[in-house]
Amino acid sequence: MKILFFGWDPSISPVSRTPDYMGDCVYHGLKSVLGKNVHTVYDQFHMYTDIAEDFVNNFHGKGFTLCGNLDPEVRNVIDEKTLEDNLKSKFYDCVIFSRLYRSTMHYEEVCKYYDDSEIVVIDGQDDTGIMDKYCKHRYFKRELVEEPHDTLHPISFSIPQEKLVPADLTAKKEKTVAQIIPGKLETYTFFSEKEYYNDYEKSFYGITHKKGGWDCMRHLEIMANKCVPFFPGIDDCPPHTMVDYPKELISDAFHHVDNNTMTEDIYGTYCQSMYDHVAQYQTTVAQAKRIVSTIKDANK
């Protein structure tokens, strides 16, 4: 399958807005699965290992987890002339727009040559609104509260496989709660991803909750490091939001802690089950394969 992917482009500024967690999850997964068969018009430079470290520090979340992971060998950035030729010849199986809420560059041009069903929209906004203009396409919505249908699909954050702590490694738990408390900026003191991850590894629980939206990379980072989320309010999460998460497990664990009924054995079961769920269903590769399957089904 050949895909044209629109993510970051020069119209999006400042630098701190370069990453887009939802779009970047999808891009990382597609590149991991399809490699150079995913083309871009603008270099998604923040996703590759050759990005300058001091540049990453300008990003939201210091670029932890998603930025700077891909091998530069899988880059495939095309010029404007190649773009025009490829669109006219219908070279791509589909075209993905991951930031139409920020930039519509090349959208009208793509629509001249591609049917509505051959265009995919990734909407990673915190809010629950749907961009009606683009509902005619295959539309993946992160904070989805409406009922899914043929062209409207739920989607959740995912994490690169390589960011999961090795399956056979279990760190000794040294403290009850990890340092980061969402919303309390004075607790955001980690300057390296390794230190940040290690704090979850050695903690029994990582505090997390709904902020701008329900979905958050922090939920995955906690579980991927064999730590259990302490998630007040999880029972209020809409059914089609955070759809890929083990929400029932997260809820049960929260209530055990809240009711003081958590035991060492119960904790171990929840911790491993959550980790296994993320490893099977919530990696960027697993997500990319689901998206590719949905696209193929739509175009049969």
Long-range contacts (C-beta under 8 A, 24 or more apart in sequence): 1-34, 1-37, 1-93, 1-94, 1-292, 1-295, 1-296, 2-34, 2-37, 2-38, 2-39, 2-91, 2-92, 2-93, 3-30, 3-34, 3-37, 3-38, 3-39, 3-92, 3-93, 3-94, 3-95, 3-96, 4-39, 4-40, 4-41, 4-83, 4-86, 4-87, 4-92, 4-94, 4-95, 4-96, 4-110, 5-30, 5-38, 5-39, 5-40, 5-44, 5-95, 5-96, 5-98, 6-40, 6-41, 6-42, 6-95, 6-96, 6-97, 6-98, 6-99, 6-103, 6-105, 6-106, 7-40, 7-42, 7-44, 7-98, 7-99, 8-42, 8-44, 8-45, 8-46, 8-99, 9-41, 9-42, 9-99, 9-103, 9-105, 10-42, 11-102, 11-103, 11-105, 12-99, 12-102, 12-103, 15-55, 15-58, 15-59, 16-58, 16-59, 16-60, 17-60, 17-102, 18-46, 18-59, 19-46, 19-59, 19-60, 19-61, 19-63, 19-66, 19-67, 20-98, 20-99, 20-102, 20-124, 21-66, 21-124, 21-157, 21-217, 22-98, 22-122, 22-123, 22-124, 22-142, 22-155, 22-157, 23-98, 23-99, 23-122, 23-124, 24-66, 24-67, 25-66, 25-157, 25-158, 25-159, 25-284, 25-287, 26-96, 26-98, 26-122, 26-155, 26-284, 26-287, 26-288, 26-291, 27-98, 28-66, 28-69, 28-70, 28-160, 28-284, 29-158, 29-283, 29-284, 29-285, 29-286, 29-287, 29-288, 29-289, 29-291, 30-96, 30-288, 30-291, 30-292, 31-70, 31-74, 32-70, 32-160, 32-161, 32-284, 32-285, 32-288, 33-285, 33-288, 33-289, 33-292, 34-288, 34-292, 35-74, 36-74, 36-75, 36-76, 37-76, 38-74, 38-76, 39-76, 39-77, 39-78, 39-86, 39-92, 40-76, 40-77, 40-78, 41-77, 41-78, 41-79, 41-80, 41-83, 41-106, 42-77, 43-75, 43-77, 48-72, 48-75, 61-217, 62-190, 62-191, 62-193, 64-193, 64-196, 64-221, 65-159, 65-160, 65-163, 65-193, 65-217, 65-220, 65-221, 66-160, 66-217, 69-160, 69-162, 69-163, 84-109, 87-112, 87-113, 87-114, 88-113, 90-114, 92-118, 93-118, 93-295, 93-299, 94-118, 94-119, 94-120, 94-138, 94-295, 94-299, 95-119, 95-120, 96-120, 96-121, 96-122, 97-121, 97-122, 97-134, 98-122, 98-124, 100-131, 100-134, 101-125, 101-131, 117-151, 117-298, 117-299, 118-299, 120-291, 120-295, 122-155, 124-155, 125-213, 126-211, 126-212, 126-213, 127-212, 127-213, 138-294, 138-295, 138-298, 140-291, 142-213, 142-215, 142-241, 143-213, 143-214, 143-215, 143-241, 144-238, 144-240, 144-241, 144-243, 145-238, 145-240, 145-241, 146-240, 147-240, 148-240, 153-294, 154-240, 154-241, 154-243, 155-243, 155-244, 155-287, 155-291, 156-215, 156-241, 156-242, 156-243, 156-244, 156-245, 156-282, 156-287, 157-215, 157-216, 157-217, 157-219, 157-220, 157-282, 158-220, 158-244, 158-282, 158-283, 158-284, 158-286, 158-287, 159-217, 159-220, 159-221, 159-224, 159-278, 159-282, 159-283, 159-284, 160-283, 160-284, 161-279, 161-283, 161-284, 161-285, 163-197, 163-221, 163-224, 164-224, 164-225, 164-275, 164-278, 164-279, 164-283, 165-197, 165-201, 165-224, 165-225, 165-226, 165-275, 167-275, 167-279, 170-226, 171-198, 171-201, 171-202, 171-226, 172-202, 173-202, 173-203, 173-204, 174-202, 174-203, 175-202, 175-203, 175-204, 176-203, 176-204, 176-205, 177-203, 177-204, 177-205, 177-206, 177-207, 177-230, 178-203, 178-205, 178-206, 178-207, 178-222, 178-227, 179-203, 180-206, 180-207, 180-218, 181-207, 182-207, 182-208, 182-209, 182-211, 182-216, 182-218, 183-211, 196-221, 197-221, 197-225, 198-225, 200-225, 200-226, 200-227, 201-225, 201-226, 201-227, 203-227, 204-228, 204-267, 205-229, 205-230, 205-257, 206-230, 209-233, 210-237, 213-241, 214-238, 214-241, 214-242, 215-241, 215-242, 219-245, 219-250, 220-278, 220-282, 223-274, 223-275, 223-277, 223-278, 224-275, 224-278, 226-271, 226-272, 226-275, 227-271, 228-253, 228-267, 228-270, 228-271, 228-274, 229-253, 229-254, 229-274, 230-254, 230-257, 244-281, 244-282, 244-287, 245-277, 245-282, 246-273, 246-274, 246-277, 246-278, 249-273, 249-274, 249-277, 250-274
